[in-house]
Amino acid sequence: MNTSLKNKYDSIIFDLDGTLWDSSANVVVAWQKAKEQVNYIKEDFTRPIIHSITGMTYKAIFETLLPYLDEEQREEFKTLAGKHELEILYEKGGDLYPGLEDALQQLSRHYKLFIVSNCQSGYIEVFFKISGFEHYFIGHQCYGTKNQPKAENILDIINDHNLQAPVYIGDTMGDYTAATKAGVPFIFVDYGFGKVEEGQIASVSSLAELAGLL
């Protein structure tokens, strides 16, 4: 893997969950609250369960976790879970990864920064509200906006902002696959929720290391 990546890119596109913060503890609270409102969910939700589906689209999450539900039930629960998730995260937030603001300060001096996530609409805005870091980012896109795959959302950001040499930062194989489909090099952060064994241009173990690399 290349260890000299400075001055090779004009922009950085970040994944959110598992890359910039971990909101899983309060997502559990939100989804458990949604479960209490219906009578057809068998299991309790836990942080390992939330980590296991991080990076999937919001639709795919509930298809994976709740395959025994019919479409109407699944859609009802997805709506309830999403509502409570935004409400609770807006109040309590998530855990920002160590060194996040220092890394964003440093990187924003040299690169245009963006977020592309498979989250629901409103989720990135909650991250901005909780962190206070919106001013570091030029733009963002999520699955909930157009219900399209992450690769297409990455391409939207590239085209909308006329990016010439972006790099994508994420923590799962889904992130790697999306970046590859969009024709964008990928840097893997190994402190998140997934594993990427090969194909990335670099791997880092902290945001400070990422900032130093770029």
DRENPA-3360 file (N, C-alpha, C; in nm, 2 decimals, always signed):
BEGIN
1 = MNTSLKNK = +0.08/-0.12/+0.00/+0.00/+0.00/+0.00/+0.09/+0.12/+0.00 ~ +0.04/+0.23/-0.07/+0.11/+0.35/-0.07/+0.11/+0.42/+0.06 ~ +0.23/+0.47/+0.10/+0.24/+0.54/+0.23/+0.26/+0.69/+0.20 ~ +0.27/+0.73/+0.08/+0.29/+0.87/+0.04/+0.17/+0.92/-0.04 ~ +0.07/+0.98/+0.02/-0.05/+1.01/-0.05/-0.07/+1.16/-0.05 ~ +0.02/+1.24/+0.01/+0.00/+1.38/+0.01/+0.00/+1.44/-0.13 ~ -0.09/+1.54/-0.15/-0.10/+1.61/-0.28/-0.14/+1.53/-0.40 ~ -0.21/+1.42/-0.37/-0.26/+1.33/-0.48/-0.41/+1.36/-0.50;
9 = YDSIIFDL = -0.48/+1.42/-0.40/-0.62/+1.43/-0.41/-0.67/+1.57/-0.39 ~ -0.78/+1.61/-0.44/-0.84/+1.74/-0.42/-0.95/+1.74/-0.32 ~ -1.00/+1.62/-0.28/-1.12/+1.61/-0.19/-1.12/+1.48/-0.12 ~ -1.19/+1.48/+0.00/-1.21/+1.36/+0.08/-1.36/+1.34/+0.10 ~ -1.41/+1.22/+0.07/-1.54/+1.19/+0.10/-1.54/+1.08/+0.21 ~ -1.61/+1.12/+0.32/-1.61/+1.03/+0.44/-1.74/+0.95/+0.45 ~ -1.73/+0.83/+0.49/-1.85/+0.76/+0.55/-1.87/+0.82/+0.68 ~ -1.98/+0.79/+0.75/-2.01/+0.85/+0.88/-2.00/+0.75/+0.99;
17 = DGTLWDSS = -2.09/+0.65/+1.00/-2.09/+0.55/+1.11/-1.97/+0.46/+1.10 ~ -1.90/+0.45/+1.21/-1.78/+0.37/+1.21/-1.66/+0.44/+1.16 ~ -1.67/+0.56/+1.11/-1.56/+0.64/+1.05/-1.54/+0.77/+1.12 ~ -1.65/+0.84/+1.15/-1.65/+0.97/+1.22/-1.70/+0.96/+1.36 ~ -1.81/+0.87/+1.38/-1.86/+0.86/+1.51/-1.93/+0.72/+1.52 ~ -1.96/+0.68/+1.65/-2.03/+0.56/+1.68/-2.16/+0.60/+1.76 ~ -2.28/+0.59/+1.69/-2.40/+0.62/+1.75/-2.48/+0.50/+1.80 ~ -2.42/+0.38/+1.80/-2.49/+0.26/+1.81/-2.56/+0.24/+1.95;
25 = ANVVVAWQ = -2.50/+0.30/+2.06/-2.56/+0.28/+2.19/-2.70/+0.35/+2.19 ~ -2.71/+0.46/+2.13/-2.84/+0.53/+2.14/-2.93/+0.49/+2.02 ~ -2.88/+0.43/+1.92/-2.96/+0.36/+1.82/-3.03/+0.24/+1.88 ~ -2.96/+0.17/+1.97/-3.03/+0.06/+2.04/-3.14/+0.11/+2.12 ~ -3.12/+0.22/+2.19/-3.23/+0.28/+2.27/-3.35/+0.31/+2.19 ~ -3.32/+0.37/+2.07/-3.43/+0.41/+1.98/-3.51/+0.29/+1.92 ~ -3.44/+0.19/+1.88/-3.50/+0.08/+1.82/-3.58/-0.01/+1.92 ~ -3.52/-0.01/+2.04/-3.60/-0.08/+2.15/-3.73/-0.01/+2.18;
33 = KAKEQVNY = -3.72/+0.12/+2.18/-3.84/+0.20/+2.20/-3.95/+0.18/+2.09 ~ -3.90/+0.17/+1.97/-3.99/+0.13/+1.85/-4.05/-0.01/+1.87 ~ -3.97/-0.10/+1.92/-4.01/-0.24/+1.94/-4.13/-0.24/+2.04 ~ -4.13/-0.15/+2.14/-4.23/-0.15/+2.24/-4.37/-0.11/+2.19 ~ -4.36/-0.05/+2.07/-4.49/+0.00/+2.01/-4.56/-0.10/+1.92 ~ -4.49/-0.21/+1.89/-4.55/-0.31/+1.81/-4.54/-0.45/+1.88 ~ -4.61/-0.55/+1.83/-4.61/-0.68/+1.89/-4.56/-0.79/+1.81 ~ -4.48/-0.75/+1.71/-4.43/-0.86/+1.61/-4.28/-0.87/+1.60;
41 = IKEDFTRP = -4.20/-0.80/+1.69/-4.06/-0.81/+1.68/-4.01/-0.91/+1.79 ~ -3.94/-1.01/+1.75/-3.90/-1.12/+1.84/-3.78/-1.09/+1.93 ~ -3.68/-1.02/+1.87/-3.55/-1.01/+1.94/-3.53/-0.87/+1.99 ~ -3.44/-0.86/+2.09/-3.40/-0.73/+2.14/-3.28/-0.69/+2.05 ~ -3.26/-0.56/+2.04/-3.15/-0.50/+1.96/-3.04/-0.47/+2.05 ~ -2.92/-0.50/+2.01/-2.80/-0.48/+2.09/-2.69/-0.40/+2.00 ~ -2.59/-0.35/+2.07/-2.48/-0.28/+1.99/-2.41/-0.38/+1.89 ~ -2.38/-0.50/+1.92/-2.32/-0.59/+1.82/-2.42/-0.61/+1.70;
49 = IIHSITGM = -2.55/-0.61/+1.72/-2.64/-0.62/+1.61/-2.64/-0.50/+1.53 ~ -2.63/-0.38/+1.59/-2.63/-0.26/+1.52/-2.50/-0.25/+1.44 ~ -2.39/-0.29/+1.50/-2.26/-0.28/+1.43/-2.26/-0.38/+1.31 ~ -2.33/-0.49/+1.32/-2.33/-0.59/+1.21/-2.40/-0.54/+1.08 ~ -2.49/-0.44/+1.10/-2.56/-0.39/+0.98/-2.52/-0.25/+0.94 ~ -2.42/-0.20/+1.01/-2.38/-0.06/+0.98/-2.32/-0.06/+0.84 ~ -2.36/+0.04/+0.76/-2.31/+0.05/+0.62/-2.41/+0.01/+0.52 ~ -2.51/-0.07/+0.56/-2.62/-0.11/+0.47/-2.72/+0.01/+0.45;
57 = TYKAIFET = -2.79/+0.00/+0.35/-2.90/+0.10/+0.33/-3.01/+0.07/+0.44 ~ -3.08/+0.18/+0.47/-3.18/+0.16/+0.57/-3.29/+0.06/+0.54 ~ -3.32/+0.04/+0.41/-3.41/-0.06/+0.37/-3.35/-0.20/+0.39 ~ -3.23/-0.22/+0.35/-3.16/-0.35/+0.36/-3.14/-0.39/+0.50 ~ -3.12/-0.29/+0.59/-3.10/-0.32/+0.73/-3.22/-0.41/+0.79 ~ -3.34/-0.36/+0.76/-3.45/-0.43/+0.82/-3.49/-0.55/+0.75 ~ -3.46/-0.56/+0.62/-3.48/-0.68/+0.54/-3.38/-0.79/+0.60 ~ -3.26/-0.75/+0.64/-3.16/-0.85/+0.69/-3.20/-0.89/+0.84;
65 = LLPYLDEE = -3.23/-0.79/+0.92/-3.26/-0.82/+1.06/-3.39/-0.88/+1.09 ~ -3.49/-0.85/+1.00/-3.63/-0.89/+1.03/-3.69/-0.96/+0.91 ~ -3.63/-1.07/+0.86/-3.68/-1.13/+0.74/-3.81/-1.20/+0.76 ~ -3.86/-1.22/+0.88/-3.98/-1.29/+0.91/-4.10/-1.20/+0.90 ~ -4.08/-1.07/+0.89/-4.19/-0.97/+0.88/-4.24/-0.96/+0.74 ~ -4.37/-0.93/+0.72/-4.42/-0.90/+0.59/-4.38/-0.76/+0.55 ~ -4.40/-0.72/+0.43/-4.35/-0.59/+0.39/-4.42/-0.47/+0.46 ~ -4.55/-0.49/+0.49/-4.62/-0.38/+0.56/-4.56/-0.37/+0.70;
73 = QREEFKTL = -4.54/-0.48/+0.77/-4.49/-0.47/+0.91/-4.35/-0.41/+0.91 ~ -4.27/-0.46/+0.81/-4.13/-0.41/+0.81/-4.12/-0.26/+0.78 ~ -4.21/-0.21/+0.69/-4.21/-0.07/+0.66/-4.26/+0.01/+0.78 ~ -4.36/-0.04/+0.85/-4.41/+0.02/+0.97/-4.30/+0.04/+1.08 ~ -4.23/-0.08/+1.10/-4.12/-0.07/+1.20/-4.01/+0.02/+1.16 ~ -3.97/+0.01/+1.03/-3.86/+0.10/+0.98/-3.90/+0.25/+1.01 ~ -4.02/+0.28/+0.98/-4.06/+0.42/+1.00/-4.05/+0.46/+1.15 ~ -4.10/+0.37/+1.24/-4.10/+0.40/+1.38/-3.95/+0.41/+1.43;
81 = AGKHELEI = -3.87/+0.31/+1.39/-3.73/+0.31/+1.43/-3.66/+0.43/+1.38 ~ -3.68/+0.47/+1.26/-3.62/+0.59/+1.21/-3.66/+0.72/+1.28 ~ -3.79/+0.73/+1.31/-3.84/+0.85/+1.39/-3.77/+0.86/+1.52 ~ -3.77/+0.75/+1.60/-3.71/+0.75/+1.73/-3.56/+0.77/+1.73 ~ -3.50/+0.71/+1.62/-3.35/+0.72/+1.61/-3.32/+0.87/+1.60 ~ -3.38/+0.94/+1.51/-3.35/+1.09/+1.49/-3.38/+1.17/+1.62 ~ -3.49/+1.13/+1.68/-3.53/+1.21/+1.81/-3.43/+1.19/+1.92 ~ -3.39/+1.06/+1.94/-3.30/+1.03/+2.05/-3.16/+1.08/+2.02;
89 = LYEKGGDL = -3.11/+1.06/+1.90/-2.98/+1.10/+1.86/-2.97/+1.26/+1.87 ~ -3.08/+1.32/+1.83/-3.08/+1.47/+1.84/-3.06/+1.52/+1.98 ~ -3.11/+1.44/+2.07/-3.10/+1.47/+2.21/-2.97/+1.43/+2.27 ~ -2.93/+1.30/+2.24/-2.81/+1.24/+2.31/-2.69/+1.22/+2.22 ~ -2.71/+1.22/+2.09/-2.59/+1.21/+2.00/-2.53/+1.07/+2.00 ~ -2.40/+1.07/+1.95/-2.32/+0.95/+1.94/-2.18/+0.99/+1.99 ~ -2.09/+0.89/+1.99/-1.96/+0.91/+2.04/-1.87/+0.95/+1.92 ~ -1.81/+1.07/+1.92/-1.72/+1.11/+1.82/-1.59/+1.04/+1.84;
97 = YPGLEDAL = -1.53/+0.99/+1.73/-1.40/+0.92/+1.75/-1.29/+1.02/+1.79 ~ -1.19/+0.97/+1.87/-1.09/+1.05/+1.92/-1.01/+1.13/+1.81 ~ -0.99/+1.25/+1.83/-0.91/+1.33/+1.73/-0.98/+1.38/+1.61 ~ -1.12/+1.37/+1.62/-1.20/+1.40/+1.50/-1.18/+1.55/+1.46 ~ -1.20/+1.64/+1.56/-1.19/+1.78/+1.52/-1.06/+1.82/+1.47 ~ -0.95/+1.78/+1.54/-0.82/+1.81/+1.50/-0.79/+1.76/+1.35 ~ -0.84/+1.64/+1.32/-0.82/+1.58/+1.19/-0.90/+1.67/+1.09 ~ -1.02/+1.70/+1.12/-1.10/+1.78/+1.02/-1.04/+1.92/+1.00;
105 = QQLSRHYK = -0.99/+1.98/+1.11/-0.93/+2.11/+1.10/-0.81/+2.10/+1.00 ~ -0.72/+2.00/+1.02/-0.60/+1.99/+0.94/-0.64/+1.95/+0.80 ~ -0.73/+1.86/+0.78/-0.76/+1.81/+0.64/-0.84/+1.92/+0.56 ~ -0.92/+2.00/+0.63/-1.00/+2.10/+0.56/-0.91/+2.21/+0.51 ~ -0.79/+2.23/+0.56/-0.70/+2.33/+0.50/-0.65/+2.29/+0.36 ~ -0.65/+2.16/+0.33/-0.59/+2.12/+0.21/-0.69/+2.05/+0.11 ~ -0.81/+2.01/+0.16/-0.90/+1.93/+0.08/-1.05/+1.98/+0.10 ~ -1.13/+1.96/+0.00/-1.27/+1.98/+0.02/-1.32/+1.85/+0.09;
113 = LFIVSNCQ = -1.40/+1.87/+0.19/-1.45/+1.75/+0.27/-1.60/+1.73/+0.25 ~ -1.64/+1.60/+0.24/-1.78/+1.57/+0.21/-1.81/+1.44/+0.30 ~ -1.94/+1.42/+0.31/-1.99/+1.29/+0.37/-2.09/+1.22/+0.28 ~ -2.07/+1.10/+0.26/-2.17/+1.01/+0.19/-2.20/+0.89/+0.27 ~ -2.32/+0.88/+0.31/-2.36/+0.77/+0.41/-2.49/+0.70/+0.36 ~ -2.50/+0.57/+0.40/-2.63/+0.50/+0.36/-2.74/+0.52/+0.46 ~ -2.73/+0.63/+0.54/-2.83/+0.66/+0.64/-2.96/+0.71/+0.59 ~ -3.05/+0.73/+0.68/-3.18/+0.79/+0.65/-3.16/+0.94/+0.64;
121 = SGYIEVFF = -3.26/+1.01/+0.57/-3.26/+1.16/+0.57/-3.27/+1.22/+0.71 ~ -3.19/+1.32/+0.73/-3.19/+1.38/+0.86/-3.08/+1.34/+0.95 ~ -3.02/+1.22/+0.92/-2.92/+1.16/+1.01/-2.79/+1.24/+1.01 ~ -2.74/+1.28/+0.89/-2.62/+1.36/+0.88/-2.63/+1.49/+0.95 ~ -2.75/+1.55/+0.94/-2.78/+1.68/+1.00/-2.78/+1.66/+1.15 ~ -2.82/+1.55/+1.21/-2.81/+1.53/+1.35/-2.66/+1.52/+1.39 ~ -2.58/+1.45/+1.31/-2.44/+1.45/+1.34/-2.38/+1.59/+1.34 ~ -2.42/+1.67/+1.24/-2.37/+1.81/+1.24/-2.41/+1.89/+1.37;
129 = KISGFEHY = -2.54/+1.87/+1.41/-2.59/+1.94/+1.52/-2.51/+1.90/+1.65 ~ -2.49/+1.77/+1.67/-2.43/+1.72/+1.79/-2.28/+1.76/+1.79 ~ -2.21/+1.75/+1.68/-2.07/+1.77/+1.67/-2.03/+1.92/+1.66 ~ -2.12/+1.99/+1.59/-2.08/+2.13/+1.56/-1.98/+2.14/+1.45 ~ -1.97/+2.04/+1.37/-1.86/+2.03/+1.27/-1.91/+2.06/+1.13 ~ -2.03/+2.10/+1.11/-2.08/+2.12/+0.97/-2.00/+2.21/+0.89 ~ -1.93/+2.31/+0.95/-1.86/+2.41/+0.87/-1.73/+2.35/+0.81 ~ -1.69/+2.23/+0.85/-1.58/+2.17/+0.78/-1.61/+2.11/+0.65;
137 = FIGHQCYG = -1.74/+2.08/+0.62/-1.78/+2.01/+0.51/-1.85/+2.09/+0.40 ~ -1.82/+2.07/+0.28/-1.87/+2.14/+0.16/-2.01/+2.09/+0.13 ~ -2.03/+1.96/+0.14/-2.16/+1.90/+0.11/-2.17/+1.76/+0.16 ~ -2.29/+1.70/+0.14/-2.32/+1.56/+0.19/-2.43/+1.50/+0.11 ~ -2.44/+1.37/+0.11/-2.54/+1.29/+0.04/-2.57/+1.17/+0.12 ~ -2.70/+1.12/+0.12/-2.73/+1.00/+0.19/-2.83/+0.91/+0.12 ~ -2.84/+0.79/+0.16/-2.94/+0.70/+0.09/-3.08/+0.75/+0.09 ~ -3.12/+0.81/+0.21/-3.25/+0.86/+0.23/-3.30/+0.97/+0.13;
145 = TKNQPKAE = -3.20/+1.04/+0.07/-3.23/+1.15/-0.02/-3.30/+1.10/-0.15 ~ -3.24/+1.01/-0.21/-3.29/+0.96/-0.34/-3.31/+0.81/-0.34 ~ -3.29/+0.74/-0.23/-3.30/+0.59/-0.23/-3.21/+0.52/-0.33 ~ -3.09/+0.58/-0.35/-3.00/+0.52/-0.45/-2.88/+0.46/-0.38 ~ -2.80/+0.37/-0.44/-2.69/+0.31/-0.38/-2.58/+0.41/-0.35 ~ -2.49/+0.37/-0.26/-2.38/+0.46/-0.22/-2.29/+0.50/-0.33 ~ -2.26/+0.41/-0.42/-2.18/+0.44/-0.53/-2.23/+0.56/-0.62 ~ -2.36/+0.56/-0.64/-2.43/+0.66/-0.71/-2.43/+0.79/-0.63;
153 = NILDIIND = -2.44/+0.79/-0.50/-2.43/+0.91/-0.42/-2.29/+0.97/-0.42 ~ -2.19/+0.88/-0.42/-2.05/+0.93/-0.44/-2.04/+1.00/-0.57 ~ -2.09/+0.94/-0.68/-2.08/+1.00/-0.81/-2.16/+1.14/-0.81 ~ -2.27/+1.14/-0.74/-2.34/+1.27/-0.74/-2.26/+1.38/-0.68 ~ -2.19/+1.35/-0.56/-2.10/+1.45/-0.50/-1.99/+1.49/-0.59 ~ -1.93/+1.39/-0.66/-1.82/+1.42/-0.75/-1.87/+1.51/-0.87 ~ -1.98/+1.48/-0.92/-2.03/+1.56/-1.04/-2.09/+1.70/-0.99 ~ -2.16/+1.70/-0.88/-2.21/+1.83/-0.83/-2.11/+1.93/-0.79;
161 = HNLQAPVY = -1.99/+1.88/-0.75/-1.89/+1.97/-0.70/-1.76/+1.97/-0.79 ~ -1.78/+1.90/-0.90/-1.67/+1.90/-1.00/-1.54/+1.86/-0.94 ~ -1.54/+1.75/-0.87/-1.42/+1.69/-0.81/-1.34/+1.62/-0.91 ~ -1.21/+1.64/-0.91/-1.12/+1.58/-1.00/-1.04/+1.46/-0.95 ~ -1.01/+1.46/-0.82/-0.93/+1.35/-0.76/-0.98/+1.32/-0.62 ~ -1.10/+1.27/-0.60/-1.14/+1.24/-0.46/-1.09/+1.11/-0.41 ~ -1.09/+1.09/-0.28/-1.06/+0.97/-0.21/-1.17/+0.94/-0.11 ~ -1.21/+0.82/-0.10/-1.32/+0.78/+0.00/-1.26/+0.71/+0.12;
169 = IGDTMGDY = -1.32/+0.75/+0.24/-1.27/+0.70/+0.37/-1.39/+0.62/+0.43 ~ -1.36/+0.49/+0.46/-1.47/+0.42/+0.53/-1.42/+0.30/+0.60 ~ -1.51/+0.22/+0.66/-1.47/+0.11/+0.76/-1.53/-0.02/+0.72 ~ -1.60/-0.04/+0.61/-1.66/-0.17/+0.58/-1.63/-0.21/+0.43 ~ -1.66/-0.33/+0.40/-1.65/-0.38/+0.26/-1.75/-0.31/+0.18 ~ -1.87/-0.28/+0.23/-1.97/-0.20/+0.16/-1.91/-0.07/+0.11 ~ -1.84/+0.00/+0.20/-1.78/+0.12/+0.16/-1.67/+0.10/+0.05 ~ -1.59/+0.00/+0.07/-1.49/-0.03/-0.04/-1.56/-0.06/-0.17;
177 = TAATKAGV = -1.66/-0.14/-0.17/-1.73/-0.18/-0.29/-1.79/-0.05/-0.36 ~ -1.85/+0.03/-0.28/-1.92/+0.15/-0.34/-1.81/+0.24/-0.40 ~ -1.70/+0.26/-0.33/-1.60/+0.35/-0.38/-1.54/+0.30/-0.51 ~ -1.52/+0.17/-0.51/-1.46/+0.10/-0.63/-1.56/+0.12/-0.75 ~ -1.69/+0.10/-0.73/-1.79/+0.11/-0.83/-1.79/+0.25/-0.89 ~ -1.76/+0.35/-0.80/-1.76/+0.49/-0.84/-1.63/+0.53/-0.90 ~ -1.53/+0.44/-0.90/-1.40/+0.47/-0.95/-1.31/+0.56/-0.86 ~ -1.34/+0.55/-0.73/-1.27/+0.63/-0.64/-1.18/+0.55/-0.55;
185 = PFIFVDYG = -1.05/+0.58/-0.53/-0.96/+0.51/-0.44/-1.02/+0.51/-0.29 ~ -0.98/+0.41/-0.22/-1.04/+0.39/-0.09/-0.94/+0.37/+0.02 ~ -0.96/+0.44/+0.13/-0.87/+0.43/+0.25/-0.96/+0.37/+0.36 ~ -0.91/+0.26/+0.42/-0.98/+0.18/+0.52/-0.94/+0.23/+0.66 ~ -1.04/+0.26/+0.75/-1.01/+0.29/+0.89/-1.05/+0.16/+0.97 ~ -0.95/+0.11/+1.04/-0.97/-0.02/+1.10/-1.03/-0.02/+1.24 ~ -1.06/+0.10/+1.29/-1.12/+0.12/+1.42/-1.27/+0.11/+1.42 ~ -1.33/+0.09/+1.30/-1.47/+0.09/+1.28/-1.54/-0.04/+1.30;
193 = FGKVEEGQ = -1.64/-0.08/+1.22/-1.72/-0.19/+1.24/-1.69/-0.31/+1.14 ~ -1.61/-0.29/+1.04/-1.59/-0.39/+0.94/-1.45/-0.43/+0.92 ~ -1.43/-0.51/+0.81/-1.29/-0.55/+0.77/-1.28/-0.54/+0.62 ~ -1.17/-0.49/+0.58/-1.13/-0.49/+0.44/-0.99/-0.54/+0.43 ~ -0.98/-0.66/+0.36/-0.85/-0.73/+0.36/-0.76/-0.68/+0.25 ~ -0.81/-0.64/+0.14/-0.73/-0.60/+0.03/-0.80/-0.50/-0.06 ~ -0.72/-0.43/-0.15/-0.78/-0.34/-0.24/-0.77/-0.20/-0.21 ~ -0.76/-0.17/-0.07/-0.75/-0.03/-0.03/-0.61/+0.03/-0.06;
201 = IASVSSLA = -0.61/+0.16/-0.08/-0.47/+0.22/-0.10/-0.40/+0.24/+0.03 ~ -0.47/+0.24/+0.14/-0.40/+0.25/+0.27/-0.50/+0.21/+0.38 ~ -0.45/+0.17/+0.49/-0.53/+0.15/+0.61/-0.47/+0.23/+0.73 ~ -0.56/+0.28/+0.81/-0.52/+0.36/+0.92/-0.59/+0.32/+1.05 ~ -0.54/+0.34/+1.16/-0.59/+0.30/+1.29/-0.65/+0.42/+1.38 ~ -0.64/+0.54/+1.32/-0.69/+0.65/+1.40/-0.71/+0.77/+1.30 ~ -0.79/+0.87/+1.34/-0.81/+0.99/+1.26/-0.68/+1.07/+1.25 ~ -0.60/+1.07/+1.36/-0.47/+1.14/+1.36/-0.38/+1.08/+1.25;
209 = ELAGLL = -0.38/+0.95/+1.24/-0.30/+0.88/+1.14/-0.34/+0.91/+1.00 ~ -0.48/+0.92/+0.99/-0.53/+0.96/+0.86/-0.49/+1.10/+0.82 ~ -0.50/+1.19/+0.91/-0.46/+1.33/+0.88/-0.31/+1.34/+0.85 ~ -0.23/+1.26/+0.91/-0.09/+1.26/+0.88/-0.06/+1.20/+0.75 ~ -0.13/+1.10/+0.71/-0.11/+1.03/+0.58/-0.15/+1.12/+0.46 ~ -0.25/+1.20/+0.48/-0.30/+1.29/+0.37/-0.24/+1.43/+0.38;
% end
